[in-house]
Amino acid sequence: QVQLVESGGGLVQAGGSLRLSCAASGRTSSRYAMGWFRQAPGKERKFVATIRAGGESTYYDDSVKGRFTISRDNAENTVYLQMNSLKPEDTAVYYCAARVRGPLNSPNRWDYDYWGQGTQVTVSS
């Protein structure tokens, strides 16, 4: 089994930056594609970004293109989400997820097999 733990969330002013981390443990995840999702209160969980196992390809939701960057360090079993130019509408709980099979660059939450507990990101105006 794979365990995922997010960290790095917090309160930041609009226009600021934040970097989230997702540490994986248990069964190796070096061959898994990884993704980030976010969920605001009363809203559905939405796709943010995904990265292939080797980090050679990334895919982003249009709402974060040019502002967010997903990356991974397989030697450290860690995935990152660098968030720049943050907006109040980015406020949500951010979740890390791992995908062992399914379409490449999948934005669908049901294609992901393992999930972290989430970390809160709040952007003030």
TIMI-2910 file (N, C-alpha, C, CB; in pm, 1 decimal, decimal comma, always signed):
<rs>
+----------+----------+----------+----------+----------+----------+----------+----------+----------+----------+----------+----------+------+
!      n_x !      n_y !      n_z !     ca_x !     ca_y !     ca_z !      c_x !      c_y !      c_z !     cb_x !     cb_y !     cb_z ! resn !
+----------+----------+----------+----------+----------+----------+----------+----------+----------+----------+----------+----------+------+
!    +83,7 !   -118,6 !     +0,0 !     +0,0 !     +0,0 !     +0,0 !    +87,7 !   +124,2 !     +0,0 !    -95,0 !     +0,2 !   +121,2 !  Gln !
!    +35,3 !   +231,7 !    -58,8 !   +106,6 !   +357,5 !    -67,8 !    +37,6 !   +459,8 !    +21,4 !   +113,7 !   +407,1 !   -214,4 !  Val !
!   +117,0 !   +528,2 !   +101,9 !    +65,6 !   +637,1 !   +183,7 !   +120,4 !   +769,4 !   +131,2 !   +103,3 !   +617,1 !   +333,1 !  Gln !
!    +33,3 !   +868,8 !   +121,9 !    +70,2 !  +1000,0 !    +71,7 !    +38,2 !  +1104,3 !   +177,3 !     -2,8 !  +1031,5 !    -60,6 !  Leu !
!   +132,9 !  +1192,6 !   +205,2 !   +115,0 !  +1296,3 !   +305,9 !   +152,3 !  +1430,9 !   +246,6 !   +199,4 !  +1266,7 !   +431,8 !  Val !
!    +54,8 !  +1522,4 !   +241,5 !    +78,8 !  +1656,2 !   +189,9 !   +126,1 !  +1749,1 !   +301,0 !    -47,7 !  +1711,6 !   +124,5 !  Glu !
!   +202,6 !  +1850,0 !   +262,5 !   +245,7 !  +1953,0 !   +355,1 !   +273,2 !  +2080,7 !   +277,5 !   +370,7 !  +1908,1 !   +434,1 !  Ser !
!   +287,5 !  +2191,4 !   +348,5 !   +322,1 !  +2317,7 !   +286,2 !   +207,3 !  +2414,6 !   +269,7 !   +380,8 !  +2292,0 !   +155,6 !  Gly !
!    +86,7 !  +2374,1 !   +307,0 !    -26,8 !  +2463,8 !   +296,6 !    -20,4 !  +2573,2 !   +401,6 !   -156,3 !  +2386,5 !   +309,6 !  Gly !
!   -106,7 !  +2672,9 !   +385,6 !   -110,2 !  +2783,0 !   +479,6 !   -185,7 !  +2901,5 !   +424,7 !    +28,8 !  +2823,9 !   +516,5 !  Gly !
!   -166,3 !  +3015,3 !   +488,8 !   -231,8 !  +3139,8 !   +450,8 !   -133,6 !  +3228,4 !   +376,2 !   -287,6 !  +3212,7 !   +574,5 !  Leu !
!   -176,1 !  +3279,4 !   +262,1 !    -90,9 !  +3365,5 !   +181,0 !   -175,8 !  +3475,2 !   +117,8 !    -16,8 !  +3283,7 !    +72,1 !  Val !
!   -116,4 !  +3590,6 !    +95,3 !   -187,3 !  +3700,6 !    +30,6 !   -194,8 !  +3680,0 !   -119,6 !   -119,5 !  +3833,5 !    +61,7 !  Gln !
!   -297,8 !  +3736,9 !   -180,9 !   -311,8 !  +3730,4 !   -325,6 !   -185,3 !  +3782,3 !   -393,0 !   -434,7 !  +3810,8 !   -372,0 !  Ala !
!   -141,2 !  +3710,4 !   -495,9 !    -18,9 !  +3745,3 !   -565,8 !   +103,9 !  +3676,8 !   -510,3 !     +0,7 !  +3891,7 !   -561,6 !  Gly !
!    +89,8 !  +3612,7 !   -396,4 !   +201,1 !  +3545,1 !   -333,7 !   +223,4 !  +3405,4 !   -387,4 !   +180,0 !  +3539,2 !   -187,1 !  Gly !
!   +317,8 !  +3334,8 !   -325,6 !   +355,4 !  +3201,1 !   -370,0 !   +355,3 !  +3103,4 !   -254,1 !   +492,4 !  +3203,3 !   -436,5 !  Ser !
!   +340,5 !  +2976,9 !   -289,0 !   +341,3 !  +2869,6 !   -191,3 !   +386,1 !  +2742,9 !   -262,8 !   +200,6 !  +2851,3 !   -124,7 !  Leu !
!   +460,6 !  +2656,9 !   -193,6 !   +499,0 !  +2529,1 !   -251,0 !   +448,7 !  +2415,0 !   -164,2 !   +650,9 !  +2520,8 !   -267,4 !  Arg !
!   +369,9 !  +2327,5 !   -224,3 !   +318,7 !  +2210,3 !   -156,5 !   +409,0 !  +2090,4 !   -183,5 !   +175,0 !  +2181,0 !   -200,6 !  Leu !
!   +418,9 !  +2001,9 !    -85,6 !   +495,6 !  +1879,2 !   -100,0 !   +406,6 !  +1759,8 !    -71,3 !   +617,8 !  +1879,5 !     -6,6 !  Ser !
!   +436,6 !  +1648,9 !   -136,7 !   +365,4 !  +1523,7 !   -114,5 !   +468,7 !  +1414,0 !    -98,0 !   +266,9 !  +1491,7 !   -231,6 !  Cys !
!   +479,3 !  +1360,6 !    +22,0 !   +575,4 !  +1255,5 !    +51,7 !   +507,7 !  +1119,1 !    +45,7 !   +639,2 !  +1277,9 !   +189,7 !  Ala !
!   +567,9 !  +1027,2 !    -28,4 !   +513,8 !   +893,3 !    -44,5 !   +593,0 !   +792,9 !    +38,6 !   +514,6 !   +852,7 !   -191,9 !  Ala !
!   +522,9 !   +697,7 !    +96,9 !   +586,9 !   +591,7 !   +173,7 !   +512,9 !   +460,5 !   +150,3 !   +590,3 !   +626,9 !   +324,6 !  Ser !
!   +568,5 !   +351,8 !   +202,8 !   +510,9 !   +221,1 !   +179,8 !   +561,4 !   +165,0 !    +48,4 !   +358,3 !   +228,2 !   +180,5 !  Gly !
!   +471,5 !   +108,7 !    -29,6 !   +508,8 !    +55,5 !   -159,5 !   +565,2 !   +165,7 !   -246,9 !   +388,8 !    -10,7 !   -227,5 !  Arg !
!   +670,4 !   +133,9 !   -320,1 !   +735,0 !   +234,4 !   -403,2 !   +637,8 !   +295,2 !   -503,1 !   +853,3 !   +173,9 !   -476,2 !  Thr !
!   +649,5 !   +425,2 !   -521,3 !   +564,0 !   +497,9 !   -614,2 !   +642,0 !   +557,1 !   -729,9 !   +490,3 !   +607,0 !   -541,9 !  Ser !
!   +766,2 !   +514,8 !   -747,7 !   +852,0 !   +573,0 !   -850,5 !   +799,9 !   +549,8 !   -991,3 !   +990,5 !   +517,1 !   -838,8 !  Ser !
!   +717,0 !   +447,5 !  -1011,2 !   +661,8 !   +418,1 !  -1142,1 !   +518,2 !   +466,6 !  -1156,4 !   +668,6 !   +270,3 !  -1168,4 !  Arg !
!   +467,5 !   +537,2 !  -1057,6 !   +331,4 !   +588,3 !  -1061,4 !   +326,4 !   +729,1 !  -1117,2 !   +270,1 !   +585,3 !   -923,1 !  Tyr !
!   +224,1 !   +756,6 !  -1195,2 !   +193,5 !   +895,0 !  -1227,8 !   +133,1 !   +960,5 !  -1103,4 !    +96,1 !   +904,7 !  -1350,5 !  Ala !
!   +156,2 !  +1089,1 !  -1086,8 !   +107,0 !  +1160,2 !   -969,8 !    +23,6 !  +1279,8 !  -1012,8 !   +223,4 !  +1205,1 !   -880,3 !  Met !
!    -70,0 !  +1317,6 !   -927,2 !   -154,6 !  +1430,9 !   -958,3 !   -186,8 !  +1514,1 !   -835,6 !   -281,4 !  +1384,0 !  -1022,7 !  Gly !
!   -228,8 !  +1636,3 !   -860,5 !   -280,2 !  +1725,6 !   -757,4 !   -423,4 !  +1763,4 !   -791,6 !   -191,4 !  +1852,3 !   -743,7 !  Trp !
!   -508,7 !  +1759,1 !   -690,5 !   -647,7 !  +1801,3 !   -701,6 !   -676,8 !  +1900,9 !   -590,5 !   -744,7 !  +1679,6 !   -694,5 !  Phe !
!   -787,5 !  +1972,6 !   -602,8 !   -826,7 !  +2064,9 !   -497,2 !   -978,2 !  +2066,0 !   -481,8 !   -774,7 !  +2206,6 !   -526,8 !  Arg !
!  -1022,7 !  +2098,3 !   -360,6 !  -1164,8 !  +2097,0 !   -329,8 !  -1199,2 !  +2209,3 !   -232,5 !  -1206,1 !  +1961,2 !   -271,8 !  Gln !
!  -1287,1 !  +2297,4 !   -275,2 !  -1337,4 !  +2403,8 !   -189,9 !  -1461,8 !  +2353,6 !   -116,4 !  -1369,2 !  +2531,8 !   -272,9 !  Ala !
!  -1495,5 !  +2412,9 !     -0,9 !  -1612,8 !  +2368,3 !    +74,6 !  -1739,8 !  +2369,9 !     -9,6 !  -1632,0 !  +2455,6 !   +197,2 !  Pro !
!  -1813,1 !  +2259,6 !     -8,7 !  -1936,6 !  +2249,9 !    -83,5 !  -1919,4 !  +2231,6 !   -232,7 !  -2016,5 !  +2369,2 !    -59,5 !  Gly !
!  -1795,1 !  +2217,2 !   -279,3 !  -1767,5 !  +2200,7 !   -421,3 !  -1708,5 !  +2063,2 !   -448,9 !  -1672,6 !  +2310,1 !   -470,5 !  Lys !
!  -1710,2 !  +2024,9 !   -575,6 !  -1652,9 !  +1897,2 !   -615,0 !  -1501,0 !  +1906,7 !   -620,5 !  -1708,7 !  +1852,5 !   -750,5 !  Glu !
!  -1435,7 !  +1791,2 !   -606,3 !  -1291,1 !  +1786,7 !   -616,4 !  -1250,0 !  +1801,1 !   -762,7 !  -1235,9 !  +1655,5 !   -556,2 !  Arg !
!  -1160,2 !  +1895,6 !   -790,4 !  -1123,3 !  +1927,2 !   -927,0 !   -975,3 !  +1903,4 !   -954,0 !  -1158,4 !  +2069,9 !   -957,5 !  Lys !
!   -946,0 !  +1867,3 !  -1076,7 !   -809,7 !  +1842,4 !  -1121,8 !   -728,5 !  +1971,0 !  -1126,0 !   -810,6 !  +1776,8 !  -1259,0 !  Phe !
!   -600,2 !  +1960,8 !  -1087,8 !   -507,8 !  +2073,0 !  -1094,4 !   -392,7 !  +2042,9 !  -1190,3 !   -453,8 !  +2105,8 !   -954,8 !  Val !
!   -319,6 !  +1932,7 !  -1166,2 !   -201,9 !  +1900,9 !  -1246,4 !   -165,3 !  +1754,7 !  -1230,3 !    -83,6 !  +1990,1 !  -1207,1 !  Ala !
!    -93,3 !  +1701,1 !  -1328,3 !    -42,7 !  +1564,5 !  -1319,8 !    +95,7 !  +1556,6 !  -1382,6 !   -139,1 !  +1465,9 !  -1388,9 !  Thr !
!   +172,9 !  +1456,9 !  -1341,3 !   +307,7 !  +1436,4 !  -1391,5 !   +331,1 !  +1287,1 !  -1409,1 !   +413,1 !  +1498,6 !  -1295,9 !  Ile !
!   +398,7 !  +1248,9 !  -1517,2 !   +427,7 !  +1108,8 !  -1543,5 !   +533,7 !  +1056,7 !  -1447,4 !   +473,2 !  +1089,9 !  -1688,0 !  Arg !
!   +548,3 !   +924,8 !  -1443,5 !   +637,3 !   +860,6 !  -1347,3 !   +780,2 !   +913,0 !  -1354,5 !   +637,4 !   +711,9 !  -1369,6 !  Ala !
!   +830,8 !   +934,7 !  -1475,7 !   +966,0 !   +983,1 !  -1494,1 !   +978,4 !  +1134,2 !  -1497,3 !  +1020,8 !   +927,6 !  -1618,4 !  Gly !
!   +866,9 !  +1204,3 !  -1485,6 !   +867,3 !  +1349,3 !  -1486,8 !   +885,1 !  +1410,8 !  -1624,4 !   +973,9 !  +1398,1 !  -1398,2 !  Gly !
!   +875,4 !  +1328,8 !  -1729,6 !   +901,3 !  +1377,0 !  -1865,1 !   +784,4 !  +1450,6 !  -1927,8 !   +938,8 !  +1262,6 !  -1952,1 !  Glu !
!   +667,2 !  +1441,8 !  -1866,6 !   +549,2 !  +1506,0 !  -1922,3 !   +460,0 !  +1556,7 !  -1810,1 !   +472,0 !  +1409,0 !  -2013,1 !  Ser !
!   +405,5 !  +1676,0 !  -1828,6 !   +313,3 !  +1734,2 !  -1731,6 !   +189,8 !  +1787,1 !  -1802,2 !   +381,7 !  +1846,3 !  -1651,8 !  Thr !
!    +82,2 !  +1801,3 !  -1726,4 !    -44,4 !  +1846,7 !  -1781,7 !   -116,0 !  +1926,3 !  -1674,3 !   -131,7 !  +1727,1 !  -1831,3 !  Tyr !
!   -176,0 !  +2040,2 !  -1712,4 !   -238,4 !  +2130,7 !  -1617,2 !   -379,9 !  +2167,4 !  -1657,9 !   -155,5 !  +2255,6 !  -1602,5 !  Tyr !
!   -461,0 !  +2193,2 !  -1558,3 !   -590,4 !  +2252,8 !  -1584,3 !   -570,7 !  +2396,1 !  -1632,1 !   -679,7 !  +2248,1 !  -1458,2 !  Asp !
!   -659,3 !  +2442,8 !  -1718,9 !   -644,8 !  +2577,1 !  -1774,0 !   -642,6 !  +2685,7 !  -1665,8 !   -757,2 !  +2604,4 !  -1871,2 !  Asp !
!   -707,9 !  +2661,1 !  -1554,4 !   -717,6 !  +2760,8 !  -1449,6 !   -584,4 !  +2790,8 !  -1381,2 !   -816,6 !  +2716,1 !  -1348,1 !  Ser !
!   -485,6 !  +2701,3 !  -1396,9 !   -357,4 !  +2720,0 !  -1329,4 !   -239,3 !  +2726,2 !  -1424,8 !   -335,6 !  +2609,5 !  -1231,2 !  Val !
!   -261,5 !  +2709,6 !  -1553,2 !   -152,3 !  +2713,8 !  -1650,2 !    -78,8 !  +2847,2 !  -1643,1 !   -205,6 !  +2690,2 !  -1792,4 !  Lys !
!    +53,1 !  +2839,0 !  -1642,3 !   +135,4 !  +2958,1 !  -1634,4 !   +159,8 !  +3006,5 !  -1493,7 !    +73,5 !  +3066,0 !  -1712,2 !  Gly !
!    +87,4 !  +2952,6 !  -1396,2 !   +103,2 !  +2993,1 !  -1256,7 !   +155,6 !  +2880,7 !  -1167,8 !    -28,5 !  +3042,3 !  -1203,0 !  Arg !
!   +110,1 !  +2758,4 !  -1193,3 !   +148,6 !  +2643,9 !  -1111,3 !   +245,3 !  +2554,3 !  -1188,0 !    +24,3 !  +2563,8 !  -1067,6 !  Phe !
!   +335,3 !  +2487,6 !  -1114,9 !   +428,8 !  +2393,0 !  -1174,1 !   +435,1 !  +2267,2 !  -1088,4 !   +569,3 !  +2456,3 !  -1189,1 !  Thr !
!   +412,2 !  +2152,3 !  -1150,4 !   +424,8 !  +2025,1 !  -1081,1 !   +560,4 !  +1964,2 !  -1114,9 !   +308,9 !  +1928,5 !  -1119,5 !  Ile !
!   +625,2 !  +1905,4 !  -1015,9 !   +754,1 !  +1841,2 !  -1036,1 !   +767,4 !  +1724,9 !   -939,1 !   +870,1 !  +1942,1 !  -1017,6 !  Ser !
!   +869,5 !  +1642,3 !   -958,6 !   +889,5 !  +1529,4 !   -868,6 !  +1036,7 !  +1498,2 !   -852,5 !   +815,5 !  +1406,8 !   -919,4 !  Arg !
!  +1069,7 !  +1442,9 !   -737,3 !  +1203,5 !  +1396,4 !   -706,5 !  +1188,3 !  +1250,8 !   -664,6 !  +1272,9 !  +1484,2 !   -594,0 !  Asp !
!  +1208,9 !  +1159,9 !   -758,5 !  +1186,2 !  +1018,5 !   -730,7 !  +1283,9 !   +961,7 !   -628,1 !  +1195,7 !   +939,5 !   -858,4 !  Asn !
!  +1404,0 !  +1018,3 !   -621,5 !  +1501,2 !   +972,8 !   -522,5 !  +1451,6 !  +1000,1 !   -381,2 !  +1636,4 !  +1040,8 !   -544,9 !  Ala !
!  +1369,8 !  +1103,8 !   -365,3 !  +1315,4 !  +1139,3 !   -234,8 !  +1169,4 !  +1098,6 !   -219,9 !  +1329,5 !  +1287,7 !   -211,9 !  Glu !
!  +1113,1 !  +1035,0 !   -322,3 !   +972,9 !   +993,0 !   -320,1 !   +880,2 !  +1109,4 !   -287,3 !   +953,0 !   +880,5 !   -218,8 !  Asn !
!   +904,9 !  +1222,2 !   -351,7 !   +830,7 !  +1343,5 !   -322,2 !   +784,3 !  +1411,5 !   -450,6 !   +916,1 !  +1439,1 !   -239,2 !  Thr !
!   +662,1 !  +1461,8 !   -448,3 !   +605,5 !  +1539,6 !   -557,5 !   +575,8 !  +1679,7 !   -505,7 !   +476,6 !  +1472,1 !   -614,7 !  Val !
!   +597,8 !  +1779,9 !   -589,4 !   +580,0 !  +1918,2 !   -549,0 !   +477,9 !  +1989,3 !   -637,5 !   +713,3 !  +1991,4 !   -553,1 !  Tyr !
!   +417,4 !  +2091,7 !   -581,4 !   +333,5 !  +2181,9 !   -657,9 !   +373,6 !  +2324,0 !   -620,7 !   +181,1 !  +2155,9 !   -630,9 !  Leu !
!   +444,8 !  +2389,9 !   -710,8 !   +482,8 !  +2529,1 !   -691,4 !   +369,5 !  +2617,0 !   -740,9 !   +615,9 !  +2562,4 !   -765,0 !  Gln !
!   +316,5 !  +2701,2 !   -654,7 !   +202,7 !  +2786,0 !   -686,9 !   +244,7 !  +2931,8 !   -678,3 !    +83,7 !  +2757,5 !   -592,4 !  Met !
!   +239,1 !  +3000,8 !   -790,6 !   +273,4 !  +3142,2 !   -798,1 !   +151,6 !  +3223,8 !   -838,8 !   +388,8 !  +3165,0 !   -897,0 !  Asn !
!   +159,4 !  +3354,0 !   -816,7 !    +50,3 !  +3445,7 !   -852,4 !    -83,5 !  +3395,1 !   -801,3 !    +43,9 !  +3464,9 !  -1003,9 !  Ser !
!    -87,6 !  +3358,8 !   -675,7 !   -207,5 !  +3299,4 !   -617,6 !   -323,8 !  +3397,9 !   -613,9 !   -178,0 !  +3249,1 !   -477,6 !  Leu !
!   -443,1 !  +3344,1 !   -634,2 !   -566,3 !  +3420,5 !   -635,0 !   -659,8 !  +3368,3 !   -526,9 !   -633,6 !  +3413,9 !   -773,1 !  Lys !
!   -753,4 !  +3450,6 !   -478,2 !   -848,6 !  +3402,9 !   -377,8 !   -924,9 !  +3278,6 !   -422,4 !   -946,4 !  +3512,2 !   -344,4 !  Pro !
!   -952,7 !  +3265,9 !   -551,5 !  -1023,6 !  +3149,8 !   -601,4 !   -941,6 !  +3021,5 !   -597,6 !  -1068,4 !  +3175,5 !   -740,2 !  Glu !
!   -812,6 !  +3031,9 !   -564,8 !   -729,3 !  +2913,6 !   -546,4 !   -747,8 !  +2851,9 !   -407,6 !   -582,9 !  +2949,0 !   -568,3 !  Asp !
!   -820,4 !  +2919,8 !   -320,6 !   -843,5 !  +2870,2 !   -185,3 !   -916,4 !  +2736,4 !   -188,7 !   -923,6 !  +2972,4 !   -103,5 !  Thr !
!   -858,2 !  +2635,6 !   -125,2 !   -914,9 !  +2501,2 !   -125,8 !   -826,8 !  +2409,2 !    -42,0 !   -928,8 !  +2447,1 !   -271,0 !  Ala !
!   -876,2 !  +2288,9 !    -18,8 !   -792,4 !  +2182,2 !    +34,1 !   -728,1 !  +2113,6 !    -85,6 !   -875,1 !  +2080,4 !   +122,3 !  Val !
!   -596,9 !  +2101,2 !    -83,4 !   -523,6 !  +2041,5 !   -193,7 !   -484,8 !  +1898,4 !   -160,3 !   -399,4 !  +2124,3 !   -226,8 !  Tyr !
!   -511,5 !  +1807,9 !   -254,4 !   -486,5 !  +1665,9 !   -235,4 !   -384,4 !  +1613,9 !   -335,2 !   -615,8 !  +1587,5 !   -247,5 !  Tyr !
!   -295,1 !  +1531,0 !   -286,8 !   -201,3 !  +1458,0 !   -370,0 !   -260,0 !  +1321,0 !   -401,0 !    -63,0 !  +1445,3 !   -300,5 !  Cys !
!   -236,7 !  +1270,0 !   -521,3 !   -290,4 !  +1141,1 !   -560,8 !   -192,1 !  +1065,9 !   -649,6 !   -423,4 !  +1159,0 !   -632,7 !  Ala !
!   -199,8 !   +932,4 !   -645,5 !   -114,3 !   +846,1 !   -725,8 !   -199,5 !   +759,0 !   -816,4 !    -24,3 !   +759,2 !   -636,2 !  Ala !
!   -153,5 !   +740,1 !   -939,9 !   -224,8 !   +661,1 !  -1039,3 !   -135,5 !   +548,5 !  -1088,3 !   -271,0 !   +749,2 !  -1157,3 !  Arg !
!   -179,8 !   +423,8 !  -1072,3 !    -99,9 !   +308,3 !  -1113,5 !   -136,2 !   +259,5 !  -1252,3 !   -116,6 !   +195,8 !  -1014,6 !  Val !
!   -250,9 !   +300,0 !  -1304,0 !   -294,1 !   +262,0 !  -1437,4 !   -397,7 !   +361,2 !  -1486,6 !   -350,6 !   +118,7 !  -1438,6 !  Arg !
!   -429,6 !   +351,9 !  -1613,5 !   -528,8 !   +439,8 !  -1671,2 !   -468,4 !   +528,6 !  -1778,2 !   -592,8 !   +523,9 !  -1563,8 !  Gly !
!   -549,5 !   +616,2 !  -1835,4 !   -500,8 !   +703,6 !  -1942,6 !   -388,8 !   +794,9 !  -1896,5 !   -614,2 !   +787,0 !  -1997,3 !  Pro !
!   -297,2 !   +824,9 !  -1987,0 !   -190,8 !   +918,7 !  -1957,3 !   -249,0 !  +1057,5 !  -1935,2 !    -86,9 !   +920,6 !  -2070,3 !  Leu !
!   -191,0 !  +1130,9 !  -1841,7 !   -231,6 !  +1269,0 !  -1812,6 !   -378,6 !  +1280,4 !  -1775,0 !   -203,4 !  +1357,2 !  -1932,1 !  Asn !
!   -429,5 !  +1180,3 !  -1704,2 !   -571,4 !  +1179,0 !  -1670,6 !   -608,7 !  +1290,5 !  -1572,9 !   -609,2 !  +1044,6 !  -1611,8 !  Ser !
!   -713,4 !  +1368,2 !  -1606,1 !   -765,1 !  +1467,6 !  -1512,7 !   -881,1 !  +1415,4 !  -1428,3 !   -809,0 !  +1589,9 !  -1588,1 !  Pro !
!   -911,6 !  +1286,3 !  -1439,3 !  -1027,6 !  +1227,4 !  -1373,0 !   -990,5 !  +1167,6 !  -1238,6 !  -1090,4 !  +1121,2 !  -1461,3 !  Asn !
!  -1057,8 !  +1212,0 !  -1133,3 !  -1024,7 !  +1165,0 !   -999,0 !  -1043,7 !  +1015,1 !   -982,9 !  -1108,4 !  +1237,2 !   -897,2 !  Arg !
!  -1135,9 !   +956,7 !  -1059,2 !  -1161,8 !   +813,2 !  -1045,7 !  -1051,9 !   +726,8 !  -1106,7 !  -1293,8 !   +778,9 !  -1110,0 !  Trp !
!   -958,5 !   +786,7 !  -1178,5 !   -845,4 !   +713,3 !  -1233,5 !   -729,6 !   +702,9 !  -1134,7 !   -798,1 !   +779,5 !  -1360,8 !  Asp !
!   -738,9 !   +769,0 !  -1021,4 !   -632,3 !   +769,2 !   -922,3 !   -663,4 !   +671,9 !   -809,5 !   -611,2 !   +909,9 !   -866,6 !  Tyr !
!   -560,1 !   +600,7 !   -764,8 !   -577,2 !   +488,2 !   -673,3 !   -547,4 !   +519,8 !   -526,7 !   -490,1 !   +376,9 !   -716,8 !  Asp !
!   -460,7 !   +615,0 !   -501,5 !   -421,3 !   +649,8 !   -365,4 !   -430,3 !   +799,8 !   -345,4 !   -279,2 !   +600,2 !   -335,1 !  Tyr !
!   -471,9 !   +840,1 !   -224,1 !   -493,3 !   +981,1 !   -192,7 !   -435,4 !  +1017,3 !    -57,8 !   -641,0 !  +1014,3 !   -195,8 !  Trp !
!   -384,2 !  +1139,9 !    -47,9 !   -342,1 !  +1192,8 !    +79,6 !   -459,8 !  +1252,6 !   +153,7 !   -233,0 !  +1296,1 !    +61,1 !  Gly !
!   -434,5 !  +1304,9 !   +273,6 !   -539,0 !  +1361,6 !   +357,4 !   -571,1 !  +1506,4 !   +323,0 !   -499,0 !  +1352,1 !   +501,2 !  Gln !
!   -484,3 !  +1571,4 !   +249,0 !   -508,3 !  +1707,7 !   +206,3 !   -439,3 !  +1810,7 !   +294,0 !   -654,6 !  +1734,3 !   +203,7 !  Gly !
!   -412,7 !  +1926,3 !   +236,0 !   -355,3 !  +2038,8 !   +308,0 !   -427,6 !  +2166,1 !   +266,1 !   -202,7 !  +2050,2 !   +281,4 !  Thr !
!   -461,3 !  +2250,3 !   +364,0 !   -540,6 !  +2369,6 !   +338,4 !   -454,6 !  +2482,0 !   +282,1 !   -609,8 !  +2415,4 !   +466,1 !  Gln !
!   -503,1 !  +2542,7 !   +174,4 !   -442,2 !  +2662,1 !   +116,7 !   -546,7 !  +2772,3 !   +117,8 !   -388,9 !  +2635,5 !    -28,5 !  Val !
!   -514,9 !  +2883,1 !   +182,1 !   -605,9 !  +2996,9 !   +189,3 !   -536,4 !  +3120,0 !   +133,7 !   -653,1 !  +3021,5 !   +334,8 !  Thr !
!   -599,6 !  +3183,1 !    +35,4 !   -544,1 !  +3302,0 !    -28,9 !   -633,7 !  +3420,0 !     +5,1 !   -531,8 !  +3283,3 !   -184,0 !  Val !
!   -579,5 !  +3518,5 !    +72,7 !   -655,1 !  +3635,8 !   +112,9 !   -644,0 !  +3745,5 !     +8,0 !   -606,7 !  +3686,8 !   +248,5 !  Ser !
!   -749,8 !  +3824,8 !     -5,9 !   -752,0 !  +3932,9 !   -102,9 !   -700,4 !  +4062,5 !    -43,1 !   -892,0 !  +3952,6 !   -156,3 !  Ser !
+----------+----------+----------+----------+----------+----------+----------+----------+----------+----------+----------+----------+------+
</rs>
